[in-house]
């Protein structure tokens, strides 16, 4: 099955999206709007300033709601009212360092919030397909650097990683206990380290670099030799859309319950290598230095295999690491120069669609 060709399928499709005000959620909201889907979205208010969600406004005639996924009653009432066909659950506490600072918030959002979403779906008979976005960090990581495959053992030491592994188990329980009886497909997806324009979260490489660059300072790196699977935000989002489409169109249960969406192995790189590439793109020498002091533990190596996604739905990464960097740098440059970032972002989506057609 080809990975794209999404336009006709998504036009008029009733989609319930959580986490639409976040980095990935804002990009996906814009893409679904471009595809003509009827989107009902719930999320907490944007947590950063600047905010990509606000940059991409206006969101005319969109059913966007400020709702915390820990509010089970509000989720159920809205789901019953709009009667969605497809649910894409992205809302999460997604920052590792924040999970150390507030583990209870992380578990309540990522585990019980997911349970609330799935329980609302359980009571909404129109839903055919559910896609839950977890993380590449759900795997029990021994630091070997061998790319993880979907059948590897789940785990996670830090609260964020562990909460996402728990989310996978919650999905498995709802799938086996409730959804197979009504032929509803529920699957999880695990992406790599996603970068791109419009991320202003703290403790992430790209926004930290942009803030350092604009302040005339080098970025401080905690683990410069850590290896990560870097990919542009549109890569996994295209995979999510393709997988949700395939799950809806193939009504049997012969598609996987989980898929990895990672970059080509040539895009695996250390944190310092990416920081140096960003420095070259911005014509900055000495773009980084080692952060002083002790730091919370992080896995020294994390890579993904996307072979199953290619075999089952025809998805494969299309952008090289250099293209990913170029697209990301171009976005922030356009933003600094005062361009219309909604139009610019739609242009990058169009360029990506062309790249995979």
Secondary structure by P-SEA (a helix, b strand, c coil): ccccccccccccbbbbbcccccaaaaaaaaaaaaaccbbbbbbcccccccccccccccccccccccccccaaaaaaaaaaaacccbbbbccccccaaaaaacaaaaaaaaaaaaaaaaaaaaacccccbbbbbbccccccccccccccccccbbbbccaaaaaaaaaaaaaaaaaaccccccbbbbbbbbbccccccccccccccaaaaaaaaaacccccccccccccccccaaaaaaaaaaaaaaaaaacccccccbbbbbccccccccaaaaaaaaaaaaccccccccccccccccccbbbbbaaaaaacccccccccaaaaaaaaaaaaaaaaaccaaaaaaaaaaaaaaaaac
